[in-house]
Amino acid sequence: MKIIKRTESPFRDTPGGMVLVATRVASQPPQFPPIEFVHDDQKVEEIELGPTGSLYSFTIVHPGKEKQPYGLAMVDFAPGVRAFGRLLFGTEAPAIGSRLRVVPFALPDGTPDYAFQE
């Protein structure tokens, strides 16, 4: 049996907005981030999450005097998948239960990523 590493991005742009990509294998529940390794004979179903979800929880990280604080969030999406990622906000953090969009975000090294924003 051969093991295959999936290389697809866990997010993509769609006409309706940016979405996250979860995966489901057999009768297992969907998961995000998507499954990374599969057997070559396994059927992997991709499920788009978003472009909006509901804020489940968040925290503000204070990394030190020289760096700006930033937010991290857990966001609930249909069909029952909870995703973790950077939370972008202005002067006031969103309330629990707020609708958040998946938006493009660049990591400090320029690598494309995603974040959540009201």
N, CA, C and O atoms as a printed pandas DataFrame, in Angstrom:
     atom_number atom_name residue_name chain_id  residue_number  x_coord  y_coord  z_coord
0              1         N          MET        A               1    0.852   -1.173    0.000
1              2        CA          MET        A               1    0.000    0.000    0.000
2              3         C          MET        A               1    0.897    1.235    0.000
3              4         O          MET        A               1    1.838    1.335    0.787
4              5         N          LYS        A               2    0.595    2.161   -0.883
5              6        CA          LYS        A               2    1.393    3.365   -1.049
6              7         C          LYS        A               2    0.754    4.527   -0.289
7              8         O          LYS        A               2   -0.463    4.705   -0.325
8              9         N          ILE        A               3    1.587    5.323    0.404
9             10        CA          ILE        A               3    1.124    6.515    1.119
10            11         C          ILE        A               3    1.416    7.733    0.236
11            12         O          ILE        A               3    2.514    7.879   -0.302
12            13         N          ILE        A               4    0.417    8.594    0.102
13            14        CA          ILE        A               4    0.556    9.794   -0.728
14            15         C          ILE        A               4    0.424   11.023    0.156
15            16         O          ILE        A               4   -0.463   11.095    1.006
16            17         N          LYS        A               5    1.313   11.993   -0.051
17            18        CA          LYS        A               5    1.222   13.263    0.670
18            19         C          LYS        A               5    0.406   14.230   -0.175
19            20         O          LYS        A               5    0.734   14.490   -1.333
20            21         N          ARG        A               6   -0.659   14.758    0.417
21            22        CA          ARG        A               6   -1.474   15.755   -0.276
22            23         C          ARG        A               6   -0.750   17.093   -0.210
23            24         O          ARG        A               6   -0.220   17.462    0.838
24            25         N          THR        A               7   -0.724   17.817   -1.314
25            26        CA          THR        A               7    0.000   19.084   -1.366
26            27         C          THR        A               7   -0.921   20.272   -1.649
27            28         O          THR        A               7   -0.445   21.398   -1.797
28            29         N          GLU        A               8   -2.219   20.036   -1.725
29            30        CA          GLU        A               8   -3.153   21.122   -2.000
30            31         C          GLU        A               8   -3.181   22.111   -0.842
31            32         O          GLU        A               8   -2.962   21.739    0.310
32            33         N          SER        A               9   -3.450   23.361   -1.156
33            34        CA          SER        A               9   -3.523   24.415   -0.145
34            35         C          SER        A               9   -4.759   24.221    0.738
35            36         O          SER        A               9   -5.792   23.753    0.260
36            37         N          PRO        A              10   -4.660   24.580    2.028
37            38        CA          PRO        A              10   -5.832   24.457    2.911
38            39         C          PRO        A              10   -6.798   25.638    2.793
39            40         O          PRO        A              10   -7.740   25.740    3.578
40            41         N          PHE        A              11   -6.577   26.530    1.822
41            42        CA          PHE        A              11   -7.487   27.656    1.587
42            43         C          PHE        A              11   -7.456   27.978    0.095
43            44         O          PHE        A              11   -6.489   27.670   -0.601
44            45         N          ARG        A              12   -8.541   28.611   -0.385
45            46        CA          ARG        A              12   -8.610   29.007   -1.789
46            47         C          ARG        A              12   -9.586   30.156   -1.965
47            48         O          ARG        A              12  -10.494   30.353   -1.157
48            49         N          ASP        A              13   -9.382   30.908   -3.035
49            50        CA          ASP        A              13  -10.313   31.964   -3.407
50            51         C          ASP        A              13  -11.417   31.362   -4.255
51            52         O          ASP        A              13  -11.160   30.528   -5.123
52            53         N          THR        A              14  -12.653   31.787   -3.999
53            54        CA          THR        A              14  -13.803   31.379   -4.798
54            55         C          THR        A              14  -14.554   32.650   -5.194
55            56         O          THR        A              14  -14.286   33.715   -4.638
56            57         N          PRO        A              15  -15.481   32.560   -6.136
57            58        CA          PRO        A              15  -16.264   33.746   -6.490
58            59         C          PRO        A              15  -17.009   34.348   -5.286
59            60         O          PRO        A              15  -17.255   35.554   -5.259
60            61         N          GLY        A              16  -17.370   33.522   -4.293
61            62        CA          GLY        A              16  -18.079   34.003   -3.111
62            63         C          GLY        A              16  -17.178   34.516   -2.003
63            64         O          GLY        A              16  -17.673   35.040   -1.005
64            65         N          GLY        A              17  -15.864   34.379   -2.153
65            66        CA          GLY        A              17  -14.920   34.795   -1.125
66            67         C          GLY        A              17  -13.934   33.683   -0.817
67            68         O          GLY        A              17  -14.039   32.580   -1.354
68            69         N          MET        A              18  -12.992   33.974    0.035
69            70        CA          MET        A              18  -11.981   32.987    0.419
70            71         C          MET        A              18  -12.614   31.927    1.308
71            72         O          MET        A              18  -13.440   32.244    2.163
72            73         N          VAL        A              19  -12.227   30.660    1.107
73            74        CA          VAL        A              19  -12.739   29.557    1.912
74            75         C          VAL        A              19  -11.578   28.694    2.397
75            76         O          VAL        A              19  -10.499   28.691    1.804
76            77         N          LEU        A              20  -11.817   27.969    3.475
77            78        CA          LEU        A              20  -10.885   26.957    3.946
78            79         C          LEU        A              20  -11.292   25.629    3.335
79            80         O          LEU        A              20  -12.454   25.447    2.969
80            81         N          VAL        A              21  -10.355   24.701    3.219
81            82        CA          VAL        A              21  -10.645   23.404    2.625
82            83         C          VAL        A              21  -10.426   22.326    3.672
83            84         O          VAL        A              21   -9.295   22.060    4.079
84            85         N          ALA        A              22  -11.520   21.706    4.107
85            86        CA          ALA        A              22  -11.446   20.576    5.025
86            87         C          ALA        A              22  -11.485   19.297    4.194
87            88         O          ALA        A              22  -11.796   19.335    3.004
88            89         N          THR        A              23  -11.173   18.176    4.816
89            90        CA          THR        A              23  -11.263   16.894    4.123
90            91         C          THR        A              23  -12.030   15.895    4.970
91            92         O          THR        A              23  -12.096   15.993    6.196
92            93         N          ARG        A              24  -12.607   14.931    4.266
93            94        CA          ARG        A              24  -13.299   13.820    4.938
94            95         C          ARG        A              24  -12.836   12.541    4.239
95            96         O          ARG        A              24  -12.793   12.470    3.011
96            97         N          VAL        A              25  -12.494   11.537    5.039
97            98        CA          VAL        A              25  -12.090   10.239    4.528
98            99         C          VAL        A              25  -13.102    9.222    5.024
99           100         O          VAL        A              25  -13.386    9.145    6.219
100          101         N          ALA        A              26  -13.645    8.440    4.095
101          102        CA          ALA        A              26  -14.641    7.401    4.399
102          103         C          ALA        A              26  -15.795    7.988    5.203
103          104         O          ALA        A              26  -16.369    9.003    4.809
104          105         N          SER        A              27  -16.139    7.366    6.316
105          106        CA          SER        A              27  -17.279    7.827    7.111
106          107         C          SER        A              27  -16.837    8.694    8.294
107          108         O          SER        A              27  -17.625    8.947    9.205
108          109         N          GLN        A              28  -15.595    9.144    8.283
109          110        CA          GLN        A              28  -15.079    9.993    9.361
110          111         C          GLN        A              28  -15.662   11.400    9.236
111          112         O          GLN        A              28  -16.048   11.810    8.141
112          113         N          PRO        A              29  -15.733   12.152   10.352
113          114        CA          PRO        A              29  -16.186   13.537   10.245
114          115         C          PRO        A              29  -15.150   14.385    9.502
115          116         O          PRO        A              29  -13.970   14.035    9.475
116          117         N          PRO        A              30  -15.583   15.493    8.901
117          118        CA          PRO        A              30  -14.625   16.365    8.217
118          119         C          PRO        A              30  -13.625   16.958    9.203
119          120         O          PRO        A              30  -13.932   17.139   10.382
120          121         N          GLN        A              31  -12.426   17.259    8.709
121          122        CA          GLN        A              31  -11.402   17.821    9.585
122          123         C          GLN        A              31  -10.649   18.950    8.897
123          124         O          GLN        A              31  -10.428   18.941    7.686
124          125         N          PHE        A              32  -10.263   19.924    9.720
125          126        CA          PHE        A              32   -9.408   21.018    9.270
126          127         C          PHE        A              32   -8.343   21.226   10.328
127          128         O          PHE        A              32   -8.679   21.267   11.512
128          129         N          PRO        A              33   -7.074   21.358    9.962
129          130        CA          PRO        A              33   -6.568   21.377    8.604
130          131         C          PRO        A              33   -6.808   20.046    7.899
131          132         O          PRO        A              33   -7.026   19.026    8.553
132          133         N          PRO        A              34   -6.768   20.054    6.561
133          134        CA          PRO        A              34   -7.070   18.839    5.816
134          135         C          PRO        A              34   -6.057   17.736    6.094
135          136         O          PRO        A              34   -4.916   17.992    6.477
136          137         N          ILE        A              35   -6.502   16.521    5.892
137          138        CA          ILE        A              35   -5.636   15.366    6.081
138          139         C          ILE        A              35   -4.419   15.519    5.160
139          140         O          ILE        A              35   -4.553   15.933    4.008
140          141         N          GLU        A              36   -3.240   15.186    5.674
141          142        CA          GLU        A              36   -2.008   15.399    4.910
142          143         C          GLU        A              36   -1.553   14.152    4.168
143          144         O          GLU        A              36   -1.100   14.242    3.027
144          145         N          PHE        A              37   -1.668   12.984    4.804
145          146        CA          PHE        A              37   -1.215   11.744    4.185
146          147         C          PHE        A              37   -2.396   10.791    4.027
147          148         O          PHE        A              37   -3.189   10.616    4.953
148          149         N          VAL        A              38   -2.510   10.175    2.849
149          150        CA          VAL        A              38   -3.578    9.208    2.587
150          151         C          VAL        A              38   -2.995    7.996    1.885
151          152         O          VAL        A              38   -1.940    8.069    1.256
152          153         N          HIS        A              39   -3.702    6.880    2.004
153          154        CA          HIS        A              39   -3.340    5.696    1.215
154          155         C          HIS        A              39   -3.790    5.955   -0.210
155          156         O          HIS        A              39   -4.789    6.636   -0.438
156          157         N          ASP        A              40   -3.058    5.415   -1.162
157          158        CA          ASP        A              40   -3.354    5.724   -2.566
158          159         C          ASP        A              40   -4.743    5.273   -3.003
159          160         O          ASP        A              40   -5.256    5.758   -4.011
160          161         N          ASP        A              41   -5.363    4.350   -2.261
161          162        CA          ASP        A              41   -6.698    3.884   -2.642
162          163         C          ASP        A              41   -7.817    4.554   -1.826
163          164         O          ASP        A              41   -8.989    4.238   -2.027
164          165         N          GLN        A              42   -7.477    5.466   -0.919
165          166        CA          GLN        A              42   -8.488    6.161   -0.126
166          167         C          GLN        A              42   -9.134    7.275   -0.918
167          168         O          GLN        A              42   -8.457    8.034   -1.612
168          169         N          LYS        A              43  -10.447    7.367   -0.810
169          170        CA          LYS        A              43  -11.166    8.476   -1.432
170          171         C          LYS        A              43  -11.222    9.606   -0.423
171          172         O          LYS        A              43  -11.721    9.432    0.689
172          173         N          VAL        A              44  -10.709   10.770   -0.813
173          174        CA          VAL        A              44  -10.691   11.945    0.053
174          175         C          VAL        A              44  -11.654   12.976   -0.528
175          176         O          VAL        A              44  -11.504   13.411   -1.670
176          177         N          GLU        A              45  -12.634   13.354    0.269
177          178        CA          GLU        A              45  -13.607   14.361   -0.150
178          179         C          GLU        A              45  -13.181   15.714    0.407
179          180         O          GLU        A              45  -12.913   15.840    1.602
180          181         N          GLU        A              46  -13.118   16.724   -0.456
181          182        CA          GLU        A              46  -12.807   18.084   -0.015
182          183         C          GLU        A              46  -14.114   18.811    0.292
183          184         O          GLU        A              46  -15.086   18.697   -0.454
184          185         N          ILE        A              47  -14.128   19.557    1.395
185          186        CA          ILE        A              47  -15.311   20.303    1.819
186          187         C          ILE        A              47  -14.888   21.746    2.042
187          188         O          ILE        A              47  -13.986   22.021    2.833
188          189         N          GLU        A              48  -15.546   22.674    1.337
189          190        CA          GLU        A              48  -15.231   24.094    1.509
190          191         C          GLU        A              48  -15.918   24.632    2.759
191          192         O          GLU        A              48  -17.113   24.414    2.961
192          193         N          LEU        A              49  -15.159   25.334    3.593
193          194        CA          LEU        A              49  -15.674   25.970    4.806
194          195         C          LEU        A              49  -15.665   27.475    4.584
195          196         O          LEU        A              49  -14.628   28.053    4.258
196          197         N          GLY        A              50  -16.798   28.098    4.757
197          198        CA          GLY        A              50  -16.846   29.548    4.625
198          199         C          GLY        A              50  -17.649   29.961    3.423
199          200         O          GLY        A              50  -18.358   29.144    2.835
200          201         N          PRO        A              51  -17.549   31.202    3.052
201          202        CA          PRO        A              51  -16.528   32.167    3.433
202          203         C          PRO        A              51  -16.715   32.798    4.813
203          204         O          PRO        A              51  -15.864   33.575    5.245
204          205         N          THR        A              52  -17.821   32.479    5.522
205          206        CA          THR        A              52  -17.990   33.036    6.867
206          207         C          THR        A              52  -18.221   31.917    7.871
207          208         O          THR        A              52  -18.709   30.838    7.536
208          209         N          GLY        A              53  -17.854   32.211    9.113
209          210        CA          GLY        A              53  -18.073   31.295   10.217
210          211         C          GLY        A              53  -18.423   32.086   11.461
211          212         O          GLY        A              53  -18.495   33.315   11.424
212          213         N          SER        A              54  -18.640   31.385   12.559
213          214        CA          SER        A              54  -19.051   32.007   13.816
214          215         C          SER        A              54  -17.907   31.915   14.833
215          216         O          SER        A              54  -17.351   30.840   15.056
216          217         N          LEU        A              55  -17.562   33.053   15.445
217          218        CA          LEU        A              55  -16.465   33.092   16.420
218          219         C          LEU        A              55  -16.831   32.271   17.648
219          220         O          LEU        A              55  -17.797   32.585   18.343
220          221         N          TYR        A              56  -16.061   31.222   17.916
221          222        CA          TYR        A              56  -16.273   30.356   19.075
222          223         C          TYR        A              56  -15.464   30.860   20.280
223          224         O          TYR        A              56  -15.979   30.925   21.395
224          225         N          SER        A              57  -14.201   31.212   20.045
225          226        CA          SER        A              57  -13.324   31.654   21.124
226          227         C          SER        A              57  -12.138   32.395   20.515
227          228         O          SER        A              57  -11.823   32.214   19.339
228          229         N          PHE        A              58  -11.482   33.232   21.325
229          230        CA          PHE        A              58  -10.280   33.904   20.845
230          231         C          PHE        A              58   -9.405   34.290   22.030
231          232         O          PHE        A              58   -9.841   34.285   23.182
232          233         N          THR        A              59   -8.164   34.622   21.712
233          234        CA          THR        A              59   -7.233   35.133   22.702
234          235         C          THR        A              59   -6.361   36.192   22.041
235          236         O          THR        A              59   -6.180   36.194   20.823
236          237         N          ILE        A              60   -5.832   37.080   22.849
237          238        CA          ILE        A              60   -4.889   38.084   22.366
238          239         C          ILE        A              60   -3.511   37.710   22.908
239          240         O          ILE        A              60   -3.333   37.567   24.117
240          241         N          VAL        A              61   -2.553   37.554   22.025
241          242        CA          VAL        A              61   -1.189   37.182   22.397
242          243         C          VAL        A              61   -0.354   38.457   22.488
243          244         O          VAL        A              61   -0.356   39.280   21.572
244          245         N          HIS        A              62    0.357   38.608   23.602
245          246        CA          HIS        A              62    1.264   39.743   23.815
246          247         C          HIS        A              62    2.689   39.189   23.806
247          248         O          HIS        A              62    3.187   38.750   24.843
248          249         N          PRO        A              63    3.362   39.207   22.624
249          250        CA          PRO        A              63    4.649   38.529   22.498
250          251         C          PRO        A              63    5.847   39.239   23.127
251          252         O          PRO        A              63    6.915   38.637   23.232
252          253         N          GLY        A              64    5.709   40.471   23.541
253          254        CA          GLY        A              64    6.839   41.177   24.152
254          255         C          GLY        A              64    6.815   42.647   23.811
255          256         O          GLY        A              64    5.966   43.116   23.052
256          257         N          LYS        A              65    7.765   43.368   24.386
257          258        CA          LYS        A              65    7.798   44.828   24.230
258          259         C          LYS        A              65    8.040   45.271   22.790
259          260         O          LYS        A              65    7.481   46.280   22.359
260          261         N          GLU        A              66    8.850   44.549   22.047
261          262        CA          GLU        A              66    9.212   44.966   20.693
262          263         C          GLU        A              66    8.210   44.521   19.629
263          264         O          GLU        A              66    8.313   44.949   18.480
264          265         N          LYS        A              67    7.245   43.675   19.984
265          266        CA          LYS        A              67    6.309   43.147   18.992
266          267         C          LYS        A              67    4.880   43.531   19.352
267          268         O          LYS        A              67    4.523   43.658   20.523
268          269         N          GLN        A              68    4.078   43.711   18.313
269          270        CA          GLN        A              68    2.674   44.067   18.496
270          271         C          GLN        A              68    1.854   42.856   18.938
271          272         O          GLN        A              68    2.144   41.736   18.520
272          273         N          PRO        A              69    0.831   43.061   19.780
273          274        CA          PRO        A              69   -0.075   41.972   20.122
274          275         C          PRO        A              69   -0.851   41.525   18.878
275          276         O          PRO        A              69   -1.032   42.298   17.937
276          277         N          TYR        A              70   -1.300   40.280   18.890
277          278        CA          TYR        A              70   -2.103   39.764   17.784
278          279         C          TYR        A              70   -3.142   38.796   18.338
279          280         O          TYR        A              70   -3.003   38.282   19.449
280          281         N          GLY        A              71   -4.176   38.557   17.553
281          282        CA          GLY        A              71   -5.261   37.681   17.980
282          283         C          GLY        A              71   -5.205   36.324   17.311
283          284         O          GLY        A              71   -4.751   36.192   16.175
284          285         N          LEU        A              72   -5.677   35.308   18.036
285          286        CA          LEU        A              72   -5.868   33.958   17.522
286          287         C          LEU        A              72   -7.300   33.555   17.826
287          288         O          LEU        A              72   -7.826   33.887   18.888
288          289         N          ALA        A              73   -7.936   32.839   16.902
289          290        CA          ALA        A              73   -9.353   32.521   17.073
290          291         C          ALA        A              73   -9.675   31.084   16.696
291          292         O          ALA        A              73   -8.985   30.461   15.890
292          293         N          MET        A              74  -10.744   30.576   17.301
293          294        CA          MET        A              74  -11.377   29.320   16.905
294          295         C          MET        A              74  -12.718   29.726   16.301
295          296         O          MET        A              74  -13.509   30.417   16.943
296          297         N          VAL        A              75  -12.971   29.296   15.070
297          298        CA          VAL        A              75  -14.168   29.691   14.339
298          299         C          VAL        A              75  -14.921   28.447   13.898
299          300         O          VAL        A              75  -14.333   27.521   13.340
300          301         N          ASP        A              76  -16.224   28.430   14.152
301          302        CA          ASP        A              76  -17.089   27.303   13.779
302          303         C          ASP        A              76  -17.663   27.499   12.387
303          304         O          ASP        A              76  -18.142   28.579   12.041
304          305         N          PHE        A              77  -17.607   26.427   11.590
305          306        CA          PHE        A              77  -18.158   26.420   10.244
306          307         C          PHE        A              77  -19.109   25.236   10.100
307          308         O          PHE        A              77  -18.935   24.204   10.748
308          309         N          ALA        A              78  -20.130   25.400    9.229
309          310        CA          ALA        A              78  -20.936   24.250    8.840
310          311         C          ALA        A              78  -20.035   23.431    7.937
311          312         O          ALA        A              78  -19.355   24.029    7.103
312          313         N          PRO        A              79  -19.976   22.157    8.031
313          314        CA          PRO        A              79  -20.794   21.175    8.730
314          315         C          PRO        A              79  -20.181   20.695   10.038
315          316         O          PRO        A              79  -19.839   19.517   10.151
316          317         N          GLY        A              80  -20.033   21.549   11.008
317          318        CA          GLY        A              80  -19.526   21.138   12.311
318          319         C          GLY        A              80  -18.020   21.062   12.409
319          320         O          GLY        A              80  -17.496   20.227   13.146
320          321         N          VAL        A              81  -17.306   21.911   11.687
321          322        CA          VAL        A              81  -15.847   21.935   11.734
322          323         C          VAL        A              81  -15.404   23.225   12.410
323          324         O          VAL        A              81  -15.902   24.306   12.096
324          325         N          ARG        A              82  -14.477   23.102   13.327
325          326        CA          ARG        A              82  -13.912   24.258   14.030
326          327         C          ARG        A              82  -12.486   24.461   13.526
327          328         O          ARG        A              82  -11.684   23.527   13.523
328          329         N          ALA        A              83  -12.172   25.697   13.094
329          330        CA          ALA        A              83  -10.848   26.002   12.545
330          331         C          ALA        A              83  -10.150   27.035   13.419
331          332         O          ALA        A              83  -10.790   27.874   14.053
332          333         N          PHE        A              84   -8.833   26.956   13.438
333          334        CA          PHE        A              84   -7.982   27.838   14.226
334          335         C          PHE        A              84   -7.196   28.737   13.276
335          336         O          PHE        A              84   -6.755   28.287   12.218
336          337         N          GLY        A              85   -7.018   30.002   13.647
337          338        CA          GLY        A              85   -6.214   30.884   12.805
338          339         C          GLY        A              85   -6.057   32.258   13.411
339          340         O          GLY        A              85   -6.566   32.541   14.495
340          341         N          ARG        A              86   -5.343   33.108   12.695
341          342        CA          ARG        A              86   -5.095   34.480   13.107
342          343         C          ARG        A              86   -6.406   35.262   13.078
343          344         O          ARG        A              86   -7.222   35.084   12.174
344          345         N          LEU        A              87   -6.601   36.130   14.075
345          346        CA          LEU        A              87   -7.778   36.992   14.159
346          347         C          LEU        A              87   -7.336   38.424   13.913
347          348         O          LEU        A              87   -6.505   38.958   14.648
348          349         N          LEU        A              88   -7.893   39.051   12.875
349          350        CA          LEU        A              88   -7.580   40.445   12.556
350          351         C          LEU        A              88   -8.712   41.316   13.061
351          352         O          LEU        A              88   -9.883   41.026   12.815
352          353         N          PHE        A              89   -8.363   42.398   13.775
353          354        CA          PHE        A              89   -9.387   43.314   14.280
354          355         C          PHE        A              89   -8.744   44.667   14.521
355          356         O          PHE        A              89   -7.522   44.793   14.600
356          357         N          GLY        A              90   -9.603   45.682   14.636
357          358        CA          GLY        A              90   -9.114   47.044   14.872
358          359         C          GLY        A              90   -8.856   47.278   16.349
359          360         O          GLY        A              90   -8.085   46.552   16.977
360          361         N          THR        A              91   -9.502   48.296   16.902
361          362        CA          THR        A              91   -9.279   48.654   18.301
362          363         C          THR        A              91  -10.079   47.781   19.259
363          364         O          THR        A              91   -9.740   47.684   20.438
364          365         N          GLU        A              92  -11.130   47.150   18.765
365          366        CA          GLU        A              92  -11.986   46.329   19.625
366          367         C          GLU        A              92  -12.150   44.932   19.042
367          368         O          GLU        A              92  -12.489   44.777   17.868
368          369         N          ALA        A              93  -11.907   43.916   19.866
369          370        CA          ALA        A              93  -12.063   42.535   19.414
370          371         C          ALA        A              93  -13.548   42.219   19.206
371          372         O          ALA        A              93  -14.398   42.802   19.880
372          373         N          PRO        A              94  -13.869   41.311   18.290
373          374        CA          PRO        A              94  -15.270   40.956   18.053
374          375         C          PRO        A              94  -15.848   40.160   19.227
375          376         O          PRO        A              94  -15.109   39.581   20.024
376          377         N          ALA        A              95  -17.164   40.143   19.316
377          378        CA          ALA        A              95  -17.855   39.394   20.369
378          379         C          ALA        A              95  -17.963   37.921   19.980
379          380         O          ALA        A              95  -18.028   37.585   18.797
380          381         N          ILE        A              96  -17.981   37.058   20.975
381          382        CA          ILE        A              96  -18.207   35.639   20.737
382          383         C          ILE        A              96  -19.532   35.495   19.988
383          384         O          ILE        A              96  -20.523   36.137   20.333
384          385         N          GLY        A              97  -19.536   34.653   18.968
385          386        CA          GLY        A              97  -20.722   34.461   18.149
386          387         C          GLY        A              97  -20.761   35.346   16.919
387          388         O          GLY        A              97  -21.606   35.148   16.046
388          389         N          SER        A              98  -19.852   36.332   16.828
389          390        CA          SER        A              98  -19.806   37.219   15.658
390          391         C          SER        A              98  -19.523   36.417   14.397
391          392         O          SER        A              98  -18.851   35.386   14.436
392          393         N          ARG        A              99  -20.043   36.902   13.289
393          394        CA          ARG        A              99  -19.749   36.296   11.991
394          395         C          ARG        A              99  -18.413   36.843   11.503
395          396         O          ARG        A              99  -18.221   38.057   11.431
396          397         N          LEU        A             100  -17.496   35.945   11.169
397          398        CA          LEU        A             100  -16.176   36.325   10.677
398          399         C          LEU        A             100  -15.981   35.785    9.269
399          400         O          LEU        A             100  -16.488   34.716    8.928
400          401         N          ARG        A             101  -15.245   36.529    8.459
401          402        CA          ARG        A             101  -14.902   36.104    7.100
402          403         C          ARG        A             101  -13.497   35.519    7.091
403          404         O          ARG        A             101  -12.639   35.906    7.884
404          405         N          VAL        A             102  -13.280   34.582    6.182
405          406        CA          VAL        A             102  -11.937   34.099    5.903
406          407         C          VAL        A             102  -11.322   35.105    4.927
407          408         O          VAL        A             102  -11.907   35.393    3.883
408          409         N          VAL        A             103  -10.143   35.638    5.266
409          410        CA          VAL        A             103   -9.496   36.654    4.427
410          411         C          VAL        A             103   -8.038   36.267    4.170
411          412         O          VAL        A             103   -7.447   35.516    4.947
412          413         N          PRO        A             104   -7.458   36.782    3.077
413          414        CA          PRO        A             104   -6.036   36.520    2.817
414          415         C          PRO        A             104   -5.167   37.194    3.876
415          416         O          PRO        A             104   -5.518   38.250    4.402
416          417         N          PHE        A             105   -4.039   36.577    4.177
417          418        CA          PHE        A             105   -3.106   37.088    5.168
418          419         C          PHE        A             105   -1.719   36.602    4.766
419          420         O          PHE        A             105   -1.578   35.483    4.273
420          421         N          ALA        A             106   -0.708   37.414    4.965
421          422        CA          ALA        A             106    0.666   36.998    4.662
422          423         C          ALA        A             106    1.433   36.836    5.971
423          424         O          ALA        A             106    1.390   37.712    6.836
424          425         N          LEU        A             107    2.125   35.726    6.110
425          426        CA          LEU        A             107    2.993   35.501    7.269
426          427         C          LEU        A             107    4.177   36.462    7.193
427          428         O          LEU        A             107    4.433   37.035    6.135
428          429         N          PRO        A             108    4.905   36.649    8.301
429          430        CA          PRO        A             108    6.038   37.585    8.290
430          431         C          PRO        A             108    7.053   37.332    7.171
431          432         O          PRO        A             108    7.688   38.272    6.694
432          433         N          ASP        A             109    7.211   36.081    6.752
433          434        CA          ASP        A             109    8.165   35.787    5.674
434          435         C          ASP        A             109    7.550   35.930    4.283
435          436         O          ASP        A             109    8.203   35.640    3.281
436          437         N          GLY        A             110    6.280   36.383    4.221
437          438        CA          GLY        A             110    5.610   36.590    2.944
438          439         C          GLY        A             110    4.791   35.410    2.452
439          440         O          GLY        A             110    4.116   35.512    1.428
440          441         N          THR        A             111    4.840   34.292    3.164
441          442        CA          THR        A             111    4.070   33.115    2.762
442          443         C          THR        A             111    2.575   33.411    2.835
443          444         O          THR        A             111    2.100   33.906    3.857
444          445         N          PRO        A             112    1.818   33.117    1.764
445          446        CA          PRO        A             112    0.375   33.340    1.802
446          447         C          PRO        A             112   -0.292   32.449    2.846
447          448         O          PRO        A             112    0.071   31.284    3.005
448          449         N          ASP        A             113   -1.260   33.004    3.548
449          450        CA          ASP        A             113   -1.995   32.274    4.567
450          451         C          ASP        A             113   -3.411   32.849    4.618
451          452         O          ASP        A             113   -3.803   33.623    3.744
452          453         N          TYR        A             114   -4.167   32.471    5.631
453          454        CA          TYR        A             114   -5.523   32.968    5.819
454          455         C          TYR        A             114   -5.625   33.553    7.223
455          456         O          TYR        A             114   -4.781   33.287    8.079
456          457         N          ALA        A             115   -6.661   34.350    7.452
457          458        CA          ALA        A             115   -6.977   34.877    8.773
458          459         C          ALA        A             115   -8.489   35.048    8.840
459          460         O          ALA        A             115   -9.196   34.838    7.854
460          461         N          PHE        A             116   -8.971   35.430   10.016
461          462        CA          PHE        A             116  -10.400   35.689   10.218
462          463         C          PHE        A             116  -10.581   37.162   10.547
463          464         O          PHE        A             116   -9.794   37.750   11.288
464          465         N          GLN        A             117  -11.645   37.755    9.977
465          466        CA          GLN        A             117  -11.901   39.177   10.200
466          467         C          GLN        A             117  -13.412   39.433   10.164
467          468         O          GLN        A             117  -14.143   38.793    9.409
468          469         N          GLU        A             118  -13.867   40.385   10.997
469          470        CA          GLU        A             118  -15.287   40.726   11.031
470          471         C          GLU        A             118  -15.711   41.434    9.770
471          472         O          GLU        A             118  -16.879   41.795    9.628
